[in-house]
Amino acid sequence: MNMRSERKQVFEIFSNSFSDIMFFLMLFFLIASTMITPGTIKLMLPQANQTQSMNKPPKEIAISITKDLKYFVDNKQVQFSEIEPILRNIKKESSSEVHAIVRCDNVIAVQSLVDVLQIGSKVEVKMVLATTRKDKAN
């Protein structure tokens, strides 16, 4: 008396949805790992009588010159005569050194750019000219 059925049951695992789940988990962990900051562990640091401080990163400001000679300092439109007092105030208020990134339209006269660079030299602010990469085909 054999009670076993003639048909055998076949068990299958469909793994199509597993690849989708793994993809979403990978995205989640990649995004989460970029948001984790390494200094989040709360510690009571040891005390010392004398300390050595690290240099602060330089304060960066943006100076932009449009093709119709409008001047902007940190996205705020100013007159050319206002650039020097603004740079002096920023330099005076900043405890670290100040860097100014100068962005100008490529069709303006060179003298307009030089005038802004001279203001930075006068105020003793390091000036950096922003450029774009020239295509290798040209």
Backbone as numpy.savetxt, mean C-alpha at the origin, in Angstrom:
# Nx Ny Nz CAx CAy CAz Cx Cy Cz
-30.89 -73.51 2.49 -31.71 -72.36 2.49 -30.82 -71.10 2.49
-30.64 -70.58 1.34 -29.78 -69.42 1.14 -30.65 -68.16 1.14
-30.45 -67.26 2.14 -31.27 -66.07 2.28 -30.65 -64.84 1.60
-29.52 -65.00 1.08 -28.85 -63.87 0.44 -29.49 -63.59 -0.90
-29.55 -62.30 -1.20 -30.16 -61.95 -2.48 -29.17 -62.13 -3.61
-29.70 -62.25 -4.77 -28.88 -62.44 -5.94 -28.14 -61.16 -6.34
-28.76 -60.01 -6.06 -28.14 -58.73 -6.43 -27.17 -58.27 -5.35
-26.06 -57.83 -5.78 -25.10 -57.28 -4.83 -25.26 -55.77 -4.84
-25.17 -55.19 -3.67 -25.28 -53.74 -3.57 -23.91 -53.11 -3.82
-23.93 -52.11 -4.64 -22.69 -51.40 -4.98 -22.78 -50.00 -4.38
-21.80 -49.67 -3.59 -21.77 -48.36 -2.96 -20.82 -47.46 -3.73
-21.29 -46.28 -4.07 -20.46 -45.33 -4.81 -20.39 -44.02 -4.03
-19.27 -43.40 -4.12 -19.10 -42.07 -3.52 -18.86 -41.09 -4.66
-19.73 -40.12 -4.75 -19.58 -39.11 -5.79 -18.70 -37.99 -5.24
-17.58 -37.79 -5.85 -16.62 -36.81 -5.32 -16.67 -35.48 -6.06
-17.66 -35.26 -6.89 -17.75 -33.99 -7.61 -17.91 -32.81 -6.67
-18.73 -32.95 -5.65 -18.95 -31.83 -4.73 -17.75 -31.63 -3.81
-16.93 -32.66 -3.58 -15.77 -32.50 -2.72 -14.76 -31.52 -3.29
-14.59 -31.51 -4.60 -13.65 -30.57 -5.19 -14.13 -29.14 -5.02
-15.44 -28.91 -5.10 -15.98 -27.57 -4.85 -15.75 -27.14 -3.41
-16.00 -28.05 -2.49 -15.80 -27.74 -1.08 -14.33 -27.44 -0.80
-13.44 -28.23 -1.37 -12.00 -28.00 -1.16 -11.57 -26.66 -1.74
-12.13 -26.28 -2.87 -11.80 -24.99 -3.47 -12.23 -23.85 -2.55
-13.45 -23.92 -2.02 -13.92 -22.86 -1.13 -13.14 -22.84 0.18
-12.76 -23.99 0.69 -11.93 -24.01 1.89 -10.56 -23.39 1.63
-9.98 -23.68 0.48 -8.69 -23.10 0.13 -8.80 -21.57 0.05
-9.86 -21.06 -0.60 -10.06 -19.61 -0.67 -10.23 -19.02 0.72
-11.02 -19.67 1.56 -11.24 -19.17 2.91 -9.93 -19.07 3.68
-9.11 -20.12 3.64 -7.85 -20.10 4.38 -6.85 -19.11 3.80
-6.85 -18.93 2.48 -5.96 -17.93 1.90 -6.34 -16.52 2.34
-7.62 -16.22 2.32 -8.08 -14.90 2.75 -7.87 -14.71 4.24
-8.17 -15.73 5.03 -8.02 -15.62 6.48 -6.55 -15.47 6.87
-5.65 -16.13 6.17 -4.23 -16.06 6.54 -3.63 -14.69 6.25
-4.18 -13.95 5.30 -3.65 -12.61 5.04 -4.13 -11.61 6.07
-5.22 -11.91 6.75 -5.76 -10.99 7.75 -5.16 -11.19 9.14
-4.45 -12.26 9.34 -3.87 -12.54 10.64 -2.59 -11.72 10.80
-2.51 -10.97 11.88 -1.31 -10.19 12.16 -0.45 -10.95 13.16
0.86 -10.93 12.97 1.72 -11.74 13.83 1.83 -11.22 15.27
1.50 -9.95 15.51 1.68 -9.40 16.85 0.43 -9.44 17.70
-0.43 -10.41 17.51 -1.68 -10.45 18.27 -1.57 -11.19 19.58
-0.44 -11.78 19.88 -0.27 -12.50 21.13 0.01 -11.48 22.22
-0.79 -11.51 23.29 -0.64 -10.57 24.39 0.49 -11.06 25.30
1.49 -10.21 25.47 2.63 -10.55 26.31 2.92 -9.39 27.25
3.44 -9.71 28.40 3.98 -8.70 29.30 5.47 -8.63 29.02
5.91 -7.57 28.37 7.31 -7.46 27.97 8.19 -7.11 29.16
9.44 -7.57 29.16 10.36 -7.22 30.24 10.67 -5.73 30.24
11.06 -5.23 31.40 11.35 -3.80 31.55 12.85 -3.58 31.54
13.24 -2.39 31.08 14.66 -2.01 31.04 14.79 -0.54 31.38
15.95 -0.16 31.91 16.19 1.24 32.25 16.47 2.08 31.02
17.21 1.52 30.09 17.54 2.24 28.87 16.99 1.46 27.69
16.42 2.19 26.75 15.88 1.53 25.57 16.44 2.19 24.31
16.46 1.44 23.26 16.88 1.96 21.97 15.68 1.90 21.06
15.29 3.03 20.50 14.11 3.05 19.65 14.49 2.83 18.19
13.55 2.30 17.45 13.76 2.09 16.02 13.30 3.32 15.28
13.90 3.56 14.13 13.48 4.69 13.31 12.07 4.49 12.82
11.30 5.56 12.84 9.94 5.49 12.33 10.00 5.53 10.80
9.05 4.89 10.14 9.04 4.98 8.68 8.75 6.40 8.25
9.29 6.82 7.13 9.08 8.20 6.70 7.62 8.48 6.37
7.20 9.70 6.64 5.85 10.12 6.28 5.86 10.45 4.80
4.90 9.91 4.08 4.83 10.14 2.63 3.63 11.02 2.31
3.87 12.02 1.48 2.78 12.85 0.98 2.85 12.85 -0.54
1.72 13.09 -1.16 1.64 13.07 -2.61 1.40 14.48 -3.13
2.21 14.87 -4.09 2.03 16.14 -4.78 1.75 15.82 -6.24
0.64 16.33 -6.75 0.25 16.04 -8.13 0.12 17.34 -8.91
0.53 17.28 -10.18 0.42 18.44 -11.07 -0.31 17.96 -12.32
-1.44 18.58 -12.62 -2.22 18.19 -13.80 -1.71 18.94 -15.02
-2.21 18.57 -16.19 -1.73 19.21 -17.42 -2.17 20.65 -17.53
-3.24 21.05 -16.81 -3.64 22.46 -16.82 -3.09 23.19 -15.60
-1.99 22.66 -15.02 -1.22 23.24 -13.93 -2.07 23.49 -12.67
-2.85 22.50 -12.30 -3.53 22.51 -11.01 -2.69 21.65 -10.08
-2.47 22.15 -8.88 -1.60 21.49 -7.92 -2.45 20.85 -6.82
-2.07 19.63 -6.45 -2.78 18.90 -5.40 -1.75 18.39 -4.40
-2.05 18.55 -3.11 -1.24 17.96 -2.06 -2.15 17.00 -1.31
-1.82 15.72 -1.36 -2.65 14.66 -0.77 -4.10 14.78 -1.23
-4.30 14.89 -2.53 -5.62 14.93 -3.19 -6.45 16.16 -2.82
-5.83 17.18 -2.26 -6.52 18.43 -1.96 -5.92 19.51 -2.85
-6.77 20.18 -3.63 -6.28 21.18 -4.57 -5.79 22.41 -3.80
-4.59 22.86 -4.17 -3.98 24.04 -3.54 -3.39 24.93 -4.63
-3.12 26.17 -4.27 -2.41 27.07 -5.16 -0.92 26.76 -5.09
-0.18 27.14 -6.12 1.27 26.89 -6.12 1.94 27.57 -4.93
1.49 28.76 -4.57 2.11 29.48 -3.46 1.83 28.83 -2.11
0.86 27.93 -2.02 0.52 27.27 -0.76 1.33 25.99 -0.52
2.04 25.52 -1.53 2.76 24.25 -1.40 3.86 24.36 -0.35
4.64 25.42 -0.39 5.75 25.54 0.56 5.28 25.61 2.01
4.28 26.45 2.36 3.83 26.44 3.76 3.24 25.09 4.21
2.56 24.42 3.30 2.01 23.11 3.65 3.13 22.12 3.94
4.16 22.10 3.09 5.30 21.20 3.31 6.03 21.54 4.61
6.17 22.83 4.90 6.82 23.24 6.17 6.02 22.74 7.38
4.70 22.89 7.33 3.87 22.43 8.44 3.94 20.93 8.62
3.91 20.20 7.51 3.99 18.74 7.60 5.34 18.32 8.16
6.40 18.97 7.71 7.74 18.64 8.20 7.86 18.95 9.68
7.28 20.08 10.11 7.37 20.48 11.51 6.56 19.53 12.40
5.39 19.08 11.94 4.53 18.21 12.74 5.01 16.77 12.77
5.76 16.36 11.77 6.19 14.97 11.68 7.44 14.74 12.52
7.42 13.63 13.27 8.59 13.30 14.07 9.62 12.51 13.26
9.21 12.01 12.10 10.14 11.29 11.23 10.40 12.12 9.98
11.25 11.61 9.11 11.54 12.37 7.90 10.36 12.29 6.93
10.26 13.26 6.05 9.12 13.37 5.14 9.59 13.14 3.71
8.85 12.29 3.00 9.10 12.06 1.58 7.88 12.54 0.81
8.13 13.26 -0.27 7.05 13.73 -1.14 7.17 13.00 -2.48
6.09 12.38 -2.89 6.05 11.69 -4.18 5.37 12.63 -5.16
6.11 13.07 -6.16 5.61 14.04 -7.13 5.11 13.28 -8.36
3.84 13.48 -8.66 3.24 12.90 -9.85 2.82 14.05 -10.75
3.28 14.03 -11.98 2.92 15.12 -12.89 2.56 14.54 -14.26
1.72 15.28 -14.94 1.33 14.88 -16.29 2.54 14.99 -17.20
2.65 14.11 -18.18 3.85 14.10 -19.02 3.89 15.22 -20.07
2.86 16.05 -20.15 2.87 17.12 -21.14 3.15 18.50 -20.53
3.33 18.56 -19.21 3.59 19.88 -18.61 5.03 20.30 -18.89
5.25 21.61 -18.77 6.60 22.13 -18.97 7.49 21.65 -17.83
8.73 21.36 -18.16 9.68 20.87 -17.18 9.88 21.90 -16.07
9.77 23.17 -16.40 9.99 24.22 -15.41 8.98 24.13 -14.26
7.75 23.74 -14.55 6.74 23.59 -13.50 7.14 22.49 -12.52
7.67 21.40 -13.06 8.14 20.31 -12.21 9.35 20.75 -11.39
10.29 21.44 -12.02 11.49 21.89 -11.33 11.14 22.87 -10.21
10.14 23.72 -10.43 9.73 24.66 -9.39 9.24 23.92 -8.13
8.48 22.85 -8.33 8.00 22.06 -7.19 9.16 21.35 -6.51
10.08 20.80 -7.31 11.24 20.12 -6.73 12.13 21.08 -5.94
12.22 22.33 -6.39 13.01 23.33 -5.66 12.37 23.66 -4.32
11.05 23.68 -4.28 10.36 23.92 -3.00 10.71 22.81 -2.02
10.69 21.58 -2.48 11.06 20.45 -1.62 12.49 20.55 -1.14
13.39 20.97 -2.00 14.79 21.14 -1.61 14.94 22.26 -0.58
14.20 23.31 -0.76 14.25 24.47 0.16 13.73 24.09 1.55
12.68 23.28 1.58 12.07 22.88 2.86 12.78 21.67 3.45
13.68 21.07 2.70 14.44 19.88 3.08 13.54 18.65 3.22
12.70 18.47 2.22 11.85 17.30 2.10 12.38 16.49 0.92
12.54 15.19 1.12 13.01 14.35 0.01 11.91 14.23 -1.01
12.24 14.52 -2.25 11.27 14.49 -3.35 11.58 13.30 -4.25
10.53 12.58 -4.63 10.65 11.43 -5.52 9.69 11.64 -6.67
10.17 11.50 -7.89 9.34 11.66 -9.07 8.76 10.32 -9.47
7.42 10.26 -9.54 6.74 9.01 -9.93 6.72 8.93 -11.45
7.05 7.76 -11.97 7.06 7.53 -13.41 6.35 6.21 -13.71
6.09 5.97 -14.97 5.54 4.69 -15.39 6.61 3.97 -16.21
6.46 2.68 -16.32 7.41 1.87 -17.07 7.22 2.09 -18.56
8.31 2.30 -19.26 8.27 2.45 -20.70 8.13 1.08 -21.33
7.24 0.96 -22.32 7.06 -0.31 -23.01 8.35 -0.72 -23.70
8.65 -2.00 -23.68 9.88 -2.49 -24.30 9.81 -2.45 -25.82
8.59 -2.37 -26.36 8.43 -2.35 -27.81 8.85 -1.01 -28.39
8.75 0.07 -27.59 9.09 1.41 -28.11 10.56 1.63 -28.18
